[in-house]
């Protein structure tokens, strides 16, 4: 599996580092065991935005309309899994998320964002 490339776990660890509970743990109470099962869950929920919105509501992270340094967002970008959505962190200049070669930094369209 490629769970090491899991953008949700990447952003969830950032939330933990900022003093919150991992928002995705609250949404996905039982862990997934493969990339395929994770993608099925995301597709079944209608994408990453509804999942992250629910999780961030549970942890009390407010939605924002303009990016702020350290914010978590669901962004539109090309992905290896073909979903073209990823969870990322705004650095103040660009989004960082996980890619096939490790951390990817670059511009992206934010679909939803939260202050953490």
C-alpha positions as a Markdown table, in Angstrom:
| # | Residue | x | y | z |
|---|---|---|---|---|
| 1 | Unk | 0.0 | 0.0 | 0.0 |
| 2 | Unk | 1.0 | 3.6 | -0.3 |
| 3 | Unk | -0.5 | 4.8 | 3.0 |
| 4 | Unk | 2.8 | 6.6 | 3.6 |
| 5 | Unk | 1.6 | 9.0 | 0.9 |
| 6 | Unk | -1.6 | 9.7 | 2.7 |
| 7 | Unk | -2.3 | 13.4 | 2.5 |
| 8 | Unk | -5.0 | 13.2 | 5.2 |
| 9 | Unk | -2.6 | 11.6 | 7.7 |
| 10 | Unk | 0.0 | 14.3 | 6.8 |
| 11 | Unk | -2.4 | 17.1 | 7.5 |
| 12 | Unk | -3.8 | 15.3 | 10.5 |
| 13 | Unk | -0.3 | 15.2 | 12.1 |
| 14 | Unk | -0.1 | 19.0 | 11.6 |
| 15 | Unk | -3.4 | 19.4 | 13.4 |
| 16 | Unk | -2.0 | 17.3 | 16.3 |
| 17 | Unk | 1.2 | 19.4 | 16.3 |
| 18 | Unk | -1.0 | 22.5 | 16.7 |
| 19 | Unk | -2.7 | 21.1 | 19.7 |
| 20 | Unk | -5.8 | 19.5 | 18.2 |
| 21 | Unk | -7.1 | 16.0 | 17.8 |
| 22 | Unk | -6.5 | 14.5 | 14.4 |
| 23 | Unk | -9.8 | 15.6 | 12.6 |
| 24 | Unk | -9.8 | 12.5 | 10.4 |
| 25 | Unk | -9.7 | 10.1 | 13.3 |
| 26 | Unk | -13.0 | 11.5 | 14.4 |
| 27 | Unk | -14.5 | 11.0 | 10.9 |
| 28 | Unk | -13.0 | 7.6 | 10.2 |
| 29 | Unk | -13.4 | 5.8 | 13.5 |
| 30 | Unk | -12.0 | 2.5 | 12.1 |
| 31 | Unk | -8.6 | 2.7 | 10.2 |
| 32 | Unk | -8.4 | 1.8 | 6.6 |
| 33 | Unk | -5.9 | -0.8 | 5.5 |
| 34 | Unk | -5.2 | 0.0 | 1.9 |
| 35 | Unk | -5.2 | 2.9 | -0.5 |
| 36 | Unk | -8.2 | 1.3 | -2.3 |
| 37 | Unk | -10.3 | 1.3 | 0.9 |
| 38 | Unk | -9.3 | 4.9 | 1.7 |
| 39 | Unk | -10.3 | 6.0 | -1.8 |
| 40 | Unk | -13.6 | 4.2 | -1.5 |
| 41 | Unk | -14.4 | 6.0 | 1.7 |
| 42 | Unk | -13.4 | 9.4 | 0.2 |
| 43 | Unk | -15.6 | 8.8 | -2.9 |
| 44 | Unk | -18.5 | 7.5 | -0.7 |
| 45 | Unk | -18.3 | 10.8 | 1.3 |
| 46 | Unk | -18.4 | 12.9 | -1.9 |
| 47 | Unk | -14.7 | 13.9 | -1.7 |
| 48 | Unk | -12.3 | 15.3 | 0.8 |
| 49 | Unk | -14.1 | 18.6 | 1.5 |
| 50 | Unk | -17.1 | 16.9 | 3.3 |
| 51 | Unk | -14.8 | 14.7 | 5.3 |
| 52 | Unk | -12.5 | 17.4 | 6.4 |
| 53 | Unk | -15.4 | 19.8 | 7.1 |
| 54 | Unk | -17.0 | 17.2 | 9.4 |
| 55 | Unk | -13.6 | 16.5 | 11.1 |
| 56 | Unk | -12.7 | 20.2 | 11.5 |
| 57 | Unk | -16.1 | 21.0 | 13.0 |
| 58 | Unk | -15.6 | 18.2 | 15.6 |
| 59 | Unk | -12.2 | 19.7 | 16.7 |
| 60 | Unk | -13.4 | 23.3 | 16.7 |
| 61 | Unk | -11.2 | 24.5 | 13.8 |
| 62 | Unk | -13.1 | 27.4 | 12.1 |
| 63 | Unk | -13.4 | 27.6 | 8.4 |
| 64 | Unk | -11.6 | 30.6 | 6.7 |
| 65 | Unk | -12.0 | 32.2 | 3.3 |
| 66 | Unk | -8.4 | 33.5 | 2.8 |
| 67 | Unk | -5.3 | 31.3 | 3.4 |
| 68 | Unk | -3.4 | 32.0 | 6.6 |
| 69 | Unk | 0.0 | 30.5 | 7.4 |
| 70 | Unk | -0.5 | 27.1 | 9.1 |
| 71 | Unk | -4.0 | 26.6 | 7.8 |
| 72 | Unk | -5.1 | 23.2 | 6.7 |
| 73 | Unk | -7.0 | 23.1 | 3.4 |
| 74 | Unk | -8.4 | 20.7 | 0.8 |
| 75 | Unk | -6.8 | 21.8 | -2.5 |
| 76 | Unk | -7.3 | 21.0 | -6.1 |
| 77 | Unk | -4.1 | 19.5 | -7.6 |
| 78 | Unk | -3.1 | 16.5 | -9.7 |
| 79 | Unk | -2.7 | 13.4 | -7.6 |
| 80 | Unk | -1.3 | 9.9 | -8.2 |
| 81 | Unk | -4.6 | 8.4 | -7.0 |
| 82 | Unk | -6.6 | 10.4 | -9.7 |
| 83 | Unk | -8.8 | 12.2 | -7.2 |
| 84 | Unk | -7.2 | 15.6 | -7.9 |
| 85 | Unk | -7.9 | 16.7 | -4.4 |
| 86 | Unk | -5.4 | 16.7 | -1.5 |
| 87 | Unk | -5.2 | 17.9 | 2.1 |
| 88 | Unk | -2.4 | 20.4 | 2.5 |
| 89 | Unk | -0.9 | 23.1 | 4.7 |
| 90 | Unk | -0.6 | 26.7 | 3.7 |
| 91 | Unk | 3.0 | 27.9 | 4.3 |
| 92 | Unk | 2.2 | 31.6 | 3.8 |
| 93 | Unk | 3.5 | 31.4 | 0.2 |
| 94 | Unk | 2.4 | 28.0 | -1.2 |
| 95 | Unk | 0.6 | 24.8 | -0.3 |
| 96 | Unk | 2.6 | 21.8 | 0.9 |
| 97 | Unk | 1.2 | 18.3 | 0.7 |
| 98 | Unk | 2.5 | 14.8 | 0.1 |
| 99 | Unk | 3.5 | 13.6 | -3.4 |
| 100 | Unk | 5.2 | 10.6 | -4.9 |
| 101 | Unk | 8.6 | 12.2 | -4.3 |
| 102 | Unk | 7.9 | 13.4 | -0.8 |
| 103 | Unk | 6.7 | 16.9 | 0.1 |
| 104 | Unk | 5.3 | 18.9 | -2.8 |
| 105 | Unk | 5.2 | 22.7 | -2.6 |
| 106 | Unk | 3.3 | 24.8 | -5.0 |
| 107 | Unk | 0.3 | 26.9 | -5.9 |
| 108 | Unk | -3.1 | 25.3 | -5.8 |
| 109 | Unk | -6.8 | 26.2 | -5.7 |
| 110 | Unk | -8.1 | 25.9 | -2.2 |
| 111 | Unk | -11.5 | 24.2 | -2.1 |
| 112 | Unk | -12.0 | 24.6 | 1.7 |
| 113 | Unk | -9.7 | 25.9 | 4.5 |
| 114 | Unk | -9.6 | 26.0 | 8.3 |
| 115 | Unk | -7.6 | 27.8 | 10.9 |
| 116 | Unk | -5.6 | 25.5 | 13.2 |
